[in-house]
Amino acid sequence: MSFESLGLRAELLSAIASQGYTTPTPIQSQAIPVVLEGCDLLAGAQTGTGKTAAFALPIVQMLSEHKPKKKRRNPRALVLVPTRELAAQVSGQMQNYGRRLSLRSTMIYGGVNIRAQIERLHRGVDIVVATPGRLLDHVERRTISLAEIEFLVLDEADRMLDLGFIDDILQIAEYLPSQRQNLLFSATYSKSIKQLADELLDQPRRIEVARRNIAADAVTQVVYTVERSRKREMLSHLIRKGDWHQVLVFARTRYGADKLTDELLFDGITTSALHSNKSQSLRTRTLAEFKQGEFRVLVATDVAARGLDIERLPYVINYDLPQVPEDYVHRIGRTGRAGEDGVAISLVCPAEQPRLLAIEALLEYAIPQQTIAEFPAIAVKRGVKAKPGKPARSKQKPAKPGLAKTKSQAKSPSKAKAKTPAKAKGKAPGKTTTGRSGQATTARPAPKLGRRLSRTKPSS
């Protein structure tokens, strides 16, 4: 099948050819005709399968066929995405296709000045690609009108639900006209996705180009078991030994991403970090430099798991396994895109074994595991082993008299009383003598001075 057989306009065919594509992917060949028919769509496709073009091409074509009569353009197509990176990717494709048919598009997301977005909306746009939170800010400010929306697209819907956008999505749907075409794309399926589809879609056509919740076949997956304290050392070893370039590493937290970046730089490996604490301009520049090969390793959090479109990215490494098993599929989906081969490596310590089992249960197969002799899974504890034999004697010092009772006295007072009392270590009894006067006197001994004893003379 060719793009010409899908019924696309010559302008769009020219745009596709300029990108170097000749034949549509499975999701494109199945989804484009359904969208052109005007039906709602529930599509399941892995990342990197070309699903952005699967909805962008038919929407741009249908919008160009019915241009509004009003001078000011209000948005007629709305694409909701979970992250800023994905918004930039989708908006770029929309602009590439739309400008050939005199259509305007813009992207709306948080983390940047809202004034520039308001000015672009005021000039008029046909397509809006937005994250849910910032779009609601514009709706509340009344800087955007959603009353003329004809197409609603939920891209990476499962990720939006993972990030807690379900309420925002339903609130946005209340501002949309009831007569519209709805398209929902998701890399994985879950009960929450089905409930969202039942809420928003009207008798949708369902397309699933691959078995649900699996990784791309072009990705070679490997698990290296290693002690937690030696993960960074193993990562540096793999990158240096394999002479890897363009390595995308996923860390669990922003602090962990920054710390790992500093450690790899100390090892002499050019590295940069990408997470939500970075400004949008810095994130955009960092991603552009990584694509150009100005540094070897990009350490990112899950904020970048979706929307990163890096051509021929060869390596993805899970430095920390994700909390949600589905995120594993999205992470490794950054490699092996558009038919290219890729390698996904996970560094797993003993404490992460339950997460690995959850991921394998989702994939329905076990990921091959390998070890490196220099990096054991369990660190060997160094120390002197106790010699077998008699138990060691207790070194407990005897308690001082008068301060504490012995165990036998504390447990059985009756037995303690029955025993013959020990001689007191205090003052010895005096010696009674008779002096010259005939009176009996008692001679008291002098106190002990060290080990020498001195006796005092009895008084006369």
C-alpha positions in Angstrom: 0.0 0.0 0.0 1.2 3.5 -0.8 0.2 7.0 0.6 -1.4 7.8 -2.8 -3.9 5.0 -2.2 -5.1 6.5 1.1 -6.8 9.4 -0.7 -4.5 12.2 0.6 -4.0 15.5 -1.3 -1.0 16.2 -3.4 0.3 18.9 -1.0 0.4 16.3 1.8 2.0 13.7 -0.4 4.7 16.2 -1.2 5.2 16.9 2.5 5.5 13.1 3.2 8.0 12.6 0.4 10.1 15.4 1.8 10.4 13.5 5.0 11.7 10.5 3.2 8.7 8.2 3.8 7.4 6.1 0.9 5.0 3.6 2.4 2.6 4.0 5.4 3.1 2.2 8.6 0.4 -0.3 9.8 -1.2 2.2 12.1 -1.3 4.9 9.3 -2.7 2.5 6.7 -5.5 1.5 9.0 -6.3 4.8 10.9 -6.2 7.3 8.0 -9.2 5.9 6.1 -11.2 5.6 9.3 -10.6 9.3 10.2 -11.4 10.4 6.7 -14.7 8.6 7.0 -15.6 10.7 10.0 -15.7 7.9 12.6 -14.5 8.0 16.2 -11.4 6.0 16.7 -9.8 4.0 19.6 -6.3 3.0 18.4 -3.7 1.0 20.2 -0.2 1.4 18.8 3.3 1.3 20.2 5.5 4.4 20.3 7.5 5.0 17.3 5.0 3.5 14.8 4.0 6.8 13.2 0.7 7.3 14.9 1.2 11.1 15.0 0.9 11.2 11.2 -2.0 8.8 11.4 -4.2 11.5 12.8 -2.4 14.7 11.7 -2.6 14.0 7.9 -6.4 13.3 7.7 -7.2 16.1 10.2 -5.2 18.7 8.1 -6.8 17.5 4.9 -10.4 17.7 6.3 -9.8 21.2 7.8 -8.5 22.5 4.5 -11.6 21.4 2.7 -13.9 23.4 4.9 -12.4 26.8 5.8 -14.4 29.1 8.1 -15.9 32.3 6.7 -15.0 34.4 9.7 -11.9 36.6 9.5 -10.7 35.6 12.9 -9.8 32.0 13.2 -10.9 30.0 16.3 -9.4 26.6 16.9 -11.1 23.7 15.1 -8.8 20.9 16.1 -7.6 20.2 19.6 -4.8 17.7 20.4 -4.2 16.9 24.1 -0.8 15.5 25.1 0.8 14.7 28.5 4.1 16.5 28.2 5.8 19.6 26.7 8.2 17.5 24.7 5.3 15.6 23.0 3.5 18.9 22.4 6.5 20.2 20.6 6.8 17.1 18.5 3.1 16.9 17.5 3.0 20.7 16.8 6.0 20.4 14.6 4.3 17.8 12.4 1.1 19.8 12.3 2.9 22.9 11.2 4.8 20.9 8.5 1.6 19.6 7.0 -0.6 22.6 7.7 1.4 25.3 6.2 1.1 23.6 2.8 -2.6 24.1 3.0 -2.6 27.6 4.7 -3.5 26.3 8.1 -2.1 27.7 11.3 -1.2 25.7 14.4 0.3 26.5 17.8 1.2 24.7 21.0 0.2 25.5 24.6 2.0 24.2 27.6 3.1 25.3 31.0 6.5 26.4 32.2 6.7 29.4 29.8 5.3 32.9 29.6 1.6 32.8 29.0 1.6 36.2 27.3 3.2 34.9 24.1 0.7 32.1 23.8 -2.2 34.6 24.3 -0.8 36.7 21.4 -0.6 33.8 19.1 -4.2 32.7 19.9 -5.4 36.3 19.3 -3.9 36.3 15.8 -6.0 33.2 15.1 -5.1 29.5 14.7 -6.8 26.4 13.3 -5.0 23.7 15.3 -4.0 23.7 19.0 -1.7 21.2 20.6 -1.9 21.5 24.4 -1.2 20.0 27.8 -4.5 19.9 29.8 -3.4 22.1 32.7 -2.2 25.1 30.7 -5.2 24.8 28.4 -7.6 25.1 31.3 -5.7 28.3 32.4 -6.5 29.8 29.0 -10.1 28.7 29.2 -10.5 30.3 32.6 -8.8 33.5 31.3 -11.1 33.4 28.3 -8.2 33.7 26.0 -9.3 30.7 23.9 -12.6 29.5 22.6 -13.3 25.8 22.2 -16.8 26.3 20.9 -15.8 25.5 17.3 -13.7 22.4 17.9 -14.4 19.7 15.3 -11.7 17.2 16.2 -10.5 16.1 19.6 -7.4 13.9 19.8 -6.1 12.3 23.0 -2.5 11.3 22.2 -0.7 9.1 24.7 -3.9 8.9 26.7 -2.6 6.3 29.1 0.2 8.5 30.1 -2.2 11.4 30.7 -4.1 9.2 33.1 -0.9 8.1 34.8 -0.1 11.8 35.5 -3.6 12.4 36.9 -5.1 14.4 34.1 -8.4 12.5 34.0 -10.4 15.3 35.8 -8.8 18.0 33.5 -9.7 16.0 30.4 -13.3 15.6 31.5 -13.5 19.3 32.4 -12.2 20.3 29.0 -14.7 18.1 27.3 -17.5 20.1 28.9 -16.4 23.2 26.9 -16.4 21.3 23.6 -19.4 21.0 21.2 -21.2 17.7 21.4 -20.9 17.2 17.6 -17.3 16.4 17.1 -15.0 13.6 16.0 -12.9 12.0 18.8 -9.7 10.1 18.3 -7.9 8.3 21.2 -4.4 6.9 20.8 -2.7 4.8 23.5 0.4 2.6 23.6 -1.1 0.5 26.3 -4.7 -0.5 27.3 -6.1 -0.6 30.8 -9.5 -0.4 32.5 -9.2 3.3 33.0 -8.5 3.8 29.2 -11.7 1.8 28.4 -13.7 3.9 30.9 -12.4 7.1 29.3 -13.2 5.8 25.8 -16.7 5.0 26.9 -17.1 8.5 28.3 -15.8 10.5 25.3 -16.1 8.3 22.2 -19.3 7.5 20.3 -19.3 4.0 18.8 -15.6 4.1 18.0 -13.8 1.9 15.5 -11.1 0.0 17.2 -7.7 -0.6 15.7 -4.8 -2.5 17.4 -1.8 -2.9 15.2 0.1 -5.0 17.7 -0.5 -7.1 20.8 -1.3 -4.8 23.7 1.2 -3.8 26.3 4.3 -5.1 24.6 7.5 -3.6 23.5 8.5 -3.1 19.9 10.0 -6.2 18.2 13.0 -4.2 16.9 14.2 -3.5 20.5 16.7 -6.0 22.0 16.0 -6.1 25.8 18.7 -7.1 28.4 18.7 -7.1 32.2 22.0 -6.8 34.1 21.8 -7.7 37.7 24.1 -5.6 39.8 24.5 -4.3 43.4 22.9 -0.9 43.8 26.1 0.8 44.9 27.9 -0.3 41.7 25.3 0.7 39.1 27.1 3.9 38.1 30.3 2.0 37.8 28.7 -0.6 35.6 27.1 2.1 33.4 30.4 3.8 32.8 32.0 0.4 32.0 29.3 -0.5 29.4 29.5 3.0 27.7 33.3 2.9 27.5 33.7 -0.7 26.5 31.1 -0.5 23.8 32.1 3.0 22.7 28.5 4.0 22.8 27.2 7.4 21.7 23.7 8.8 22.0 22.7 6.9 25.1 19.4 7.8 26.8 19.4 6.9 30.5 16.3 7.0 32.7 16.6 7.9 36.4 13.7 7.8 38.8 14.1 11.2 40.4 15.3 14.7 39.4 17.9 14.6 42.2 19.1 11.2 41.0 19.4 12.4 37.4 21.5 15.4 38.5 23.7 13.2 40.7 24.3 10.6 38.0 25.1 13.3 35.5 27.8 14.7 37.8 29.3 11.2 38.4 29.4 10.4 34.7 31.1 13.8 34.0 33.6 12.9 36.7 34.2 9.6 34.8 35.0 11.6 31.7 31.8 10.9 29.8 30.0 14.0 28.4 26.6 14.0 29.9 23.6 16.3 30.5 20.4 16.1 32.4 16.8 16.6 31.3 13.9 16.9 33.8 11.1 19.2 34.9 13.2 21.4 37.1 15.0 22.7 33.9 13.4 25.6 32.1 11.7 24.9 28.8 14.3 26.9 26.8 17.1 24.9 28.5 15.3 21.6 27.9 14.8 22.4 24.2 18.5 23.4 23.8 19.7 20.3 25.7 17.6 18.0 23.5 18.8 19.7 20.3 22.5 19.4 21.4 21.9 15.7 22.2 20.5 15.1 18.7 23.5 16.8 17.2 25.8 14.5 19.1 27.5 17.3 21.2 27.5 14.9 24.2 27.2 11.2 24.6 24.6 10.6 27.4 21.3 12.2 28.2 20.0 11.4 31.7 16.2 12.0 31.9 13.3 11.4 34.2 9.9 10.0 33.0 8.9 13.5 32.0 10.9 12.8 28.9 9.7 9.2 28.4 7.0 10.4 26.0 7.5 12.9 23.2 11.2 12.4 22.6 11.6 11.9 18.9 15.3 11.1 18.3 16.1 9.5 15.0 18.1 6.3 15.2 18.6 6.4 18.9 20.6 3.2 19.5 20.6 2.8 23.3 18.1 3.2 26.1 19.2 2.3 29.7 16.9 2.0 32.7 19.2 3.1 35.5 16.2 2.8 37.8 13.2 0.7 37.0 9.9 2.6 36.8 7.3 2.4 39.4 4.5 1.8 36.9 5.2 -1.3 34.6 3.6 0.4 31.6 6.2 3.2 31.8 8.8 0.6 30.9 7.2 0.1 27.5 7.2 3.8 26.9 10.8 4.3 28.0 12.3 1.7 25.7 10.0 2.9 22.9 12.4 5.7 22.4 14.6 3.3 20.5 13.8 0.9 17.7 11.7 3.5 16.0 10.6 3.6 12.3 12.0 0.1 11.7 15.5 0.8 13.2 17.1 -1.6 15.6 17.7 -0.6 19.2 19.0 -1.9 22.5 17.2 -1.4 25.9 19.3 -2.3 29.0 18.0 -2.4 32.6 20.3 -2.3 35.6 18.5 -4.1 38.3 19.6 -4.4 41.9 18.1 -7.1 44.3 15.6 -4.5 45.8 14.1 -3.9 42.3 13.3 -7.6 41.6 9.6 -7.1 42.4 9.4 -4.3 39.8 11.1 -6.5 37.3 8.6 -9.3 37.9 5.7 -6.8 37.4 7.2 -5.7 34.1 7.6 -9.2 32.9 4.1 -10.0 33.9 2.9 -7.1 31.7 5.1 -8.2 28.8 4.1 -11.9 29.3 7.6 -13.1 28.9 10.9 -13.0 30.8 13.6 -10.6 29.8 17.0 -12.2 29.2 19.4 -11.6 32.1 23.2 -11.3 31.9 25.9 -10.6 34.5 29.4 -9.2 34.3 32.0 -10.9 36.5 33.4 -7.6 37.8 29.9 -6.5 39.0 28.2 -9.2 41.1 24.5 -9.0 41.8 25.2 -9.2 45.6 28.2 -7.4 47.1 30.6 -9.7 49.0 30.7 -8.6 52.7 34.2 -8.1 53.8 35.2 -9.1 57.4 36.7 -11.7 59.7 34.5 -14.8 60.2 34.1 -16.1 63.7 35.9 -19.3 64.4 33.8 -22.3 65.4 34.1 -23.5 68.9 33.1 -22.5 72.4 31.0 -19.4 72.7 32.8 -16.3 73.7 32.8 -15.4 77.4 30.8 -12.5 78.5 32.8 -9.4 79.2 30.2 -7.8 81.3 31.6 -6.0 84.3 30.1 -6.8 87.7 27.9 -4.1 89.1 29.1 -1.9 91.9 27.7 -2.8 95.3 24.6 -1.0 96.3 23.7 0.2 92.7 22.1 -2.8 91.1 20.8 -6.3 92.1 22.1 -9.5 90.6 19.8 -11.5 88.3 19.2 -14.1 91.0 18.1 -11.5 93.4 15.8 -9.8 90.9 14.1 -13.1 89.8 13.8 -15.0 93.1 14.2 -12.9 96.2 13.4 -15.9 98.4 16.4 -17.8 97.1 18.6 -14.8 97.5 17.6 -14.5 101.2 18.2 -18.2 101.8 21.8 -17.9 100.8 24.5 -17.1 103.4 25.1 -13.4 103.2 28.6 -12.6 102.0 31.0 -10.6 104.2 30.6 -7.0 103.8 33.4 -5.2 102.1 32.9 -2.1 104.2 34.3 -1.3 107.6 35.6 -4.2 109.7 34.2 -4.6 113.2 36.3 -3.0 116.0 38.5 -5.0 118.5 37.4 -4.6 122.2 40.3 -4.2 124.7 40.6 -3.2 128.4 42.8 -0.2 129.1 44.7 0.7 132.3 41.7 2.4 133.7 39.8 -0.8 133.5 37.3 0.5 131.0 36.5 -1.4 127.9 37.3 0.4 124.7 36.8 -0.5 121.0 39.6 0.1 118.6 38.4 1.0 115.2 40.6 0.1 112.2 41.8 2.9 110.0 40.5 3.2 106.5 42.4 1.3 103.7 44.9 3.3 101.8 45.5 1.6 98.6 46.8 -1.9 99.2 48.5 -0.9 102.5 46.6 -1.2 105.8 47.3 0.9 108.8 45.9 0.3 112.2 45.3 3.0 114.7 46.2 2.6 118.4 43.3 2.1 120.7 42.5 5.2 122.8 43.6 4.9 126.4 
